[in-house]
Amino acid sequence: MSVDTYAQKANLSAYRKIESKGVEILVAKTLSAQAQMVRLDLKKFLFWKWLSVTALLAGHET
């Protein structure tokens, strides 16, 4: 996983753009094609931030 706040000149053809709550999220097309659900969680403590991604692949229980 990578996080970038400046992707103006990057080649984004391998990603699918999803907007949620005013935030644009880039998900790899291979993941979005195979995933039934993708969940992003952001946790903050003071000035630290943690971003976690959970993906449920199609055809899998967990």
Backbone as XML, in Angstrom:
<?xml version="1.0"?>
<chain id="A" units="angstrom">
  <residue number="1" name="MET">
    <atom name="N" x="0.843" y="-1.162" z="0.000"/>
    <atom name="CA" x="0.000" y="0.000" z="0.000"/>
    <atom name="C" x="0.890" y="1.228" z="0.000"/>
  </residue>
  <residue number="2" name="SER">
    <atom name="N" x="0.469" y="2.253" z="-0.698"/>
    <atom name="CA" x="1.209" y="3.497" z="-0.656"/>
    <atom name="C" x="0.231" y="4.650" z="-0.535"/>
  </residue>
  <residue number="3" name="VAL">
    <atom name="N" x="0.678" y="5.686" z="0.120"/>
    <atom name="CA" x="-0.147" y="6.873" z="0.319"/>
    <atom name="C" x="0.615" y="8.055" z="-0.248"/>
  </residue>
  <residue number="4" name="ASP">
    <atom name="N" x="-0.056" y="8.829" z="-1.078"/>
    <atom name="CA" x="0.567" y="10.000" z="-1.684"/>
    <atom name="C" x="-0.465" y="11.113" z="-1.716"/>
  </residue>
  <residue number="5" name="THR">
    <atom name="N" x="-0.078" y="12.265" z="-1.253"/>
    <atom name="CA" x="-1.008" y="13.387" z="-1.249"/>
    <atom name="C" x="-0.841" y="14.271" z="-2.483"/>
  </residue>
  <residue number="6" name="TYR">
    <atom name="N" x="0.151" y="13.982" z="-3.327"/>
    <atom name="CA" x="0.369" y="14.759" z="-4.544"/>
    <atom name="C" x="0.593" y="13.794" z="-5.704"/>
  </residue>
  <residue number="7" name="ALA">
    <atom name="N" x="-0.417" y="13.588" z="-6.517"/>
    <atom name="CA" x="-0.334" y="12.652" z="-7.634"/>
    <atom name="C" x="-0.659" y="13.351" z="-8.954"/>
  </residue>
  <residue number="8" name="GLN">
    <atom name="N" x="-0.297" y="14.605" z="-9.076"/>
    <atom name="CA" x="-0.658" y="15.383" z="-10.266"/>
    <atom name="C" x="-0.038" y="14.829" z="-11.547"/>
  </residue>
  <residue number="9" name="LYS">
    <atom name="N" x="1.237" y="14.446" z="-11.522"/>
    <atom name="CA" x="1.926" y="14.023" z="-12.739"/>
    <atom name="C" x="2.070" y="12.510" z="-12.843"/>
  </residue>
  <residue number="10" name="ALA">
    <atom name="N" x="1.502" y="11.778" z="-11.943"/>
    <atom name="CA" x="1.632" y="10.323" z="-11.945"/>
    <atom name="C" x="0.695" y="9.698" z="-12.979"/>
  </residue>
  <residue number="11" name="ASN">
    <atom name="N" x="1.095" y="8.549" z="-13.508"/>
    <atom name="CA" x="0.262" y="7.788" z="-14.432"/>
    <atom name="C" x="-0.739" y="6.987" z="-13.596"/>
  </residue>
  <residue number="12" name="LEU">
    <atom name="N" x="-1.992" y="7.362" z="-13.649"/>
    <atom name="CA" x="-3.024" y="6.738" z="-12.829"/>
    <atom name="C" x="-3.894" y="5.757" z="-13.613"/>
  </residue>
  <residue number="13" name="SER">
    <atom name="N" x="-3.426" y="5.324" z="-14.778"/>
    <atom name="CA" x="-4.240" y="4.441" z="-15.614"/>
    <atom name="C" x="-4.451" y="3.062" z="-14.984"/>
  </residue>
  <residue number="14" name="ALA">
    <atom name="N" x="-3.608" y="2.647" z="-14.062"/>
    <atom name="CA" x="-3.747" y="1.332" z="-13.421"/>
    <atom name="C" x="-4.672" y="1.372" z="-12.207"/>
  </residue>
  <residue number="15" name="TYR">
    <atom name="N" x="-5.267" y="2.550" z="-11.938"/>
    <atom name="CA" x="-6.091" y="2.709" z="-10.742"/>
    <atom name="C" x="-7.508" y="3.118" z="-11.093"/>
  </residue>
  <residue number="16" name="ARG">
    <atom name="N" x="-8.424" y="2.778" z="-10.231"/>
    <atom name="CA" x="-9.814" y="3.209" z="-10.331"/>
    <atom name="C" x="-10.031" y="4.272" z="-9.263"/>
  </residue>
  <residue number="17" name="LYS">
    <atom name="N" x="-10.614" y="5.395" z="-9.633"/>
    <atom name="CA" x="-10.854" y="6.482" z="-8.690"/>
    <atom name="C" x="-12.206" y="6.301" z="-8.015"/>
  </residue>
  <residue number="18" name="ILE">
    <atom name="N" x="-12.188" y="6.363" z="-6.688"/>
    <atom name="CA" x="-13.412" y="6.272" z="-5.897"/>
    <atom name="C" x="-13.427" y="7.468" z="-4.957"/>
  </residue>
  <residue number="19" name="GLU">
    <atom name="N" x="-14.551" y="8.158" z="-4.872"/>
    <atom name="CA" x="-14.647" y="9.305" z="-3.972"/>
    <atom name="C" x="-15.590" y="8.960" z="-2.830"/>
  </residue>
  <residue number="20" name="SER">
    <atom name="N" x="-15.138" y="9.257" z="-1.616"/>
    <atom name="CA" x="-15.936" y="8.980" z="-0.424"/>
    <atom name="C" x="-15.688" y="10.074" z="0.597"/>
  </residue>
  <residue number="21" name="LYS">
    <atom name="N" x="-16.747" y="10.723" z="1.013"/>
    <atom name="CA" x="-16.686" y="11.767" z="2.042"/>
    <atom name="C" x="-15.672" y="12.856" z="1.697"/>
  </residue>
  <residue number="22" name="GLY">
    <atom name="N" x="-15.622" y="13.249" z="0.431"/>
    <atom name="CA" x="-14.741" y="14.328" z="0.004"/>
    <atom name="C" x="-13.296" y="13.930" z="-0.211"/>
  </residue>
  <residue number="23" name="VAL">
    <atom name="N" x="-12.990" y="12.630" z="-0.122"/>
    <atom name="CA" x="-11.625" y="12.138" z="-0.305"/>
    <atom name="C" x="-11.593" y="11.264" z="-1.547"/>
  </residue>
  <residue number="24" name="GLU">
    <atom name="N" x="-10.621" y="11.509" z="-2.432"/>
    <atom name="CA" x="-10.464" y="10.682" z="-3.625"/>
    <atom name="C" x="-9.495" y="9.548" z="-3.309"/>
  </residue>
  <residue number="25" name="ILE">
    <atom name="N" x="-9.944" y="8.317" z="-3.544"/>
    <atom name="CA" x="-9.151" y="7.129" z="-3.225"/>
    <atom name="C" x="-8.831" y="6.414" z="-4.530"/>
  </residue>
  <residue number="26" name="LEU">
    <atom name="N" x="-7.567" y="6.032" z="-4.700"/>
    <atom name="CA" x="-7.151" y="5.287" z="-5.880"/>
    <atom name="C" x="-6.974" y="3.827" z="-5.479"/>
  </residue>
  <residue number="27" name="VAL">
    <atom name="N" x="-7.724" y="2.945" z="-6.139"/>
    <atom name="CA" x="-7.663" y="1.512" z="-5.861"/>
    <atom name="C" x="-7.168" y="0.829" z="-7.127"/>
  </residue>
  <residue number="28" name="ALA">
    <atom name="N" x="-6.204" y="-0.079" z="-6.984"/>
    <atom name="CA" x="-5.690" y="-0.805" z="-8.144"/>
    <atom name="C" x="-6.834" y="-1.522" z="-8.846"/>
  </residue>
  <residue number="29" name="LYS">
    <atom name="N" x="-6.854" y="-1.461" z="-10.174"/>
    <atom name="CA" x="-7.936" y="-2.082" z="-10.938"/>
    <atom name="C" x="-7.994" y="-3.583" z="-10.696"/>
  </residue>
  <residue number="30" name="THR">
    <atom name="N" x="-6.846" y="-4.220" z="-10.495"/>
    <atom name="CA" x="-6.847" y="-5.662" z="-10.234"/>
    <atom name="C" x="-7.516" y="-5.972" z="-8.903"/>
  </residue>
  <residue number="31" name="LEU">
    <atom name="N" x="-7.321" y="-5.116" z="-7.892"/>
    <atom name="CA" x="-7.972" y="-5.325" z="-6.596"/>
    <atom name="C" x="-9.462" y="-5.036" z="-6.685"/>
  </residue>
  <residue number="32" name="SER">
    <atom name="N" x="-9.833" y="-3.954" z="-7.341"/>
    <atom name="CA" x="-11.256" y="-3.605" z="-7.419"/>
    <atom name="C" x="-12.042" y="-4.619" z="-8.247"/>
  </residue>
  <residue number="33" name="ALA">
    <atom name="N" x="-11.392" y="-5.289" z="-9.196"/>
    <atom name="CA" x="-12.077" y="-6.295" z="-10.007"/>
    <atom name="C" x="-12.308" y="-7.588" z="-9.222"/>
  </residue>
  <residue number="34" name="GLN">
    <atom name="N" x="-11.437" y="-7.882" z="-8.250"/>
    <atom name="CA" x="-11.536" y="-9.137" z="-7.502"/>
    <atom name="C" x="-12.129" y="-8.966" z="-6.116"/>
  </residue>
  <residue number="35" name="ALA">
    <atom name="N" x="-12.282" y="-7.737" z="-5.664"/>
    <atom name="CA" x="-12.748" y="-7.498" z="-4.305"/>
    <atom name="C" x="-14.259" y="-7.327" z="-4.256"/>
  </residue>
  <residue number="36" name="GLN">
    <atom name="N" x="-14.851" y="-7.947" z="-3.276"/>
    <atom name="CA" x="-16.278" y="-7.774" z="-3.022"/>
    <atom name="C" x="-16.501" y="-6.523" z="-2.183"/>
  </residue>
  <residue number="37" name="MET">
    <atom name="N" x="-15.518" y="-6.222" z="-1.296"/>
    <atom name="CA" x="-15.616" y="-5.073" z="-0.405"/>
    <atom name="C" x="-14.211" y="-4.611" z="-0.042"/>
  </residue>
  <residue number="38" name="VAL">
    <atom name="N" x="-13.993" y="-3.304" z="-0.015"/>
    <atom name="CA" x="-12.730" y="-2.718" z="0.442"/>
    <atom name="C" x="-13.079" y="-1.704" z="1.518"/>
  </residue>
  <residue number="39" name="ARG">
    <atom name="N" x="-12.465" y="-1.846" z="2.703"/>
    <atom name="CA" x="-12.749" y="-0.934" z="3.807"/>
    <atom name="C" x="-11.454" y="-0.216" z="4.203"/>
  </residue>
  <residue number="40" name="LEU">
    <atom name="N" x="-11.549" y="1.090" z="4.341"/>
    <atom name="CA" x="-10.432" y="1.911" z="4.791"/>
    <atom name="C" x="-10.750" y="2.449" z="6.175"/>
  </residue>
  <residue number="41" name="ASP">
    <atom name="N" x="-9.797" y="2.326" z="7.082"/>
    <atom name="CA" x="-9.952" y="2.850" z="8.436"/>
    <atom name="C" x="-8.798" y="3.791" z="8.734"/>
  </residue>
  <residue number="42" name="LEU">
    <atom name="N" x="-9.120" y="4.950" z="9.271"/>
    <atom name="CA" x="-8.113" y="5.925" z="9.672"/>
    <atom name="C" x="-8.238" y="6.155" z="11.168"/>
  </residue>
  <residue number="43" name="LYS">
    <atom name="N" x="-7.126" y="5.975" z="11.865"/>
    <atom name="CA" x="-7.106" y="6.219" z="13.301"/>
    <atom name="C" x="-6.070" y="7.302" z="13.577"/>
  </residue>
  <residue number="44" name="LYS">
    <atom name="N" x="-6.404" y="8.185" z="14.521"/>
    <atom name="CA" x="-5.502" y="9.284" z="14.868"/>
    <atom name="C" x="-5.255" y="9.295" z="16.370"/>
  </residue>
  <residue number="45" name="PHE">
    <atom name="N" x="-4.014" y="9.621" z="16.716"/>
    <atom name="CA" x="-3.634" y="9.841" z="18.105"/>
    <atom name="C" x="-2.590" y="10.946" z="18.103"/>
  </residue>
  <residue number="46" name="LEU">
    <atom name="N" x="-2.925" y="12.064" z="18.702"/>
    <atom name="CA" x="-2.084" y="13.263" z="18.675"/>
    <atom name="C" x="-1.757" y="13.611" z="17.235"/>
  </residue>
  <residue number="47" name="PHE">
    <atom name="N" x="-0.495" y="13.523" z="16.820"/>
    <atom name="CA" x="-0.156" y="13.858" z="15.444"/>
    <atom name="C" x="0.166" y="12.627" z="14.603"/>
  </residue>
  <residue number="48" name="TRP">
    <atom name="N" x="-0.023" y="11.415" z="15.139"/>
    <atom name="CA" x="0.175" y="10.189" z="14.373"/>
    <atom name="C" x="-1.134" y="9.772" z="13.730"/>
  </residue>
  <residue number="49" name="LYS">
    <atom name="N" x="-1.022" y="9.207" z="12.532"/>
    <atom name="CA" x="-2.196" y="8.692" z="11.831"/>
    <atom name="C" x="-1.870" y="7.310" z="11.280"/>
  </residue>
  <residue number="50" name="TRP">
    <atom name="N" x="-2.833" y="6.402" z="11.400"/>
    <atom name="CA" x="-2.686" y="5.053" z="10.870"/>
    <atom name="C" x="-3.796" y="4.812" z="9.867"/>
  </residue>
  <residue number="51" name="LEU">
    <atom name="N" x="-3.436" y="4.312" z="8.711"/>
    <atom name="CA" x="-4.407" y="3.969" z="7.687"/>
    <atom name="C" x="-4.332" y="2.463" z="7.472"/>
  </residue>
  <residue number="52" name="SER">
    <atom name="N" x="-5.457" y="1.798" z="7.596"/>
    <atom name="CA" x="-5.474" y="0.355" z="7.350"/>
    <atom name="C" x="-6.504" y="0.043" z="6.277"/>
  </residue>
  <residue number="53" name="VAL">
    <atom name="N" x="-6.200" y="-0.950" z="5.464"/>
    <atom name="CA" x="-7.061" y="-1.363" z="4.368"/>
    <atom name="C" x="-7.431" y="-2.822" z="4.572"/>
  </residue>
  <residue number="54" name="THR">
    <atom name="N" x="-8.721" y="-3.128" z="4.498"/>
    <atom name="CA" x="-9.200" y="-4.505" z="4.590"/>
    <atom name="C" x="-9.989" y="-4.788" z="3.326"/>
  </residue>
  <residue number="55" name="ALA">
    <atom name="N" x="-9.619" y="-5.864" z="2.631"/>
    <atom name="CA" x="-10.313" y="-6.227" z="1.392"/>
    <atom name="C" x="-10.898" y="-7.619" z="1.530"/>
  </residue>
  <residue number="56" name="LEU">
    <atom name="N" x="-12.145" y="-7.776" z="1.143"/>
    <atom name="CA" x="-12.801" y="-9.080" z="1.125"/>
    <atom name="C" x="-12.872" y="-9.518" z="-0.338"/>
  </residue>
  <residue number="57" name="LEU">
    <atom name="N" x="-12.116" y="-10.568" z="-0.656"/>
    <atom name="CA" x="-12.090" y="-11.038" z="-2.038"/>
    <atom name="C" x="-13.369" y="-11.810" z="-2.349"/>
  </residue>
  <residue number="58" name="ALA">
    <atom name="N" x="-13.825" y="-11.682" z="-3.576"/>
    <atom name="CA" x="-15.049" y="-12.368" z="-4.000"/>
    <atom name="C" x="-14.857" y="-13.872" z="-3.914"/>
  </residue>
  <residue number="59" name="GLY">
    <atom name="N" x="-15.815" y="-14.565" z="-3.314"/>
    <atom name="CA" x="-15.752" y="-16.011" z="-3.186"/>
    <atom name="C" x="-15.078" y="-16.492" z="-1.919"/>
  </residue>
  <residue number="60" name="HIS">
    <atom name="N" x="-14.646" y="-15.579" z="-1.044"/>
    <atom name="CA" x="-13.999" y="-15.945" z="0.215"/>
    <atom name="C" x="-14.879" y="-15.487" z="1.383"/>
  </residue>
  <residue number="61" name="GLU">
    <atom name="N" x="-14.853" y="-16.248" z="2.444"/>
    <atom name="CA" x="-15.674" y="-15.925" z="3.619"/>
    <atom name="C" x="-15.047" y="-14.858" z="4.503"/>
  </residue>
  <residue number="62" name="THR">
    <atom name="N" x="-13.722" y="-14.893" z="4.717"/>
    <atom name="CA" x="-13.074" y="-13.929" z="5.631"/>
    <atom name="C" x="-12.095" y="-13.055" z="4.914"/>
  </residue>
</chain>
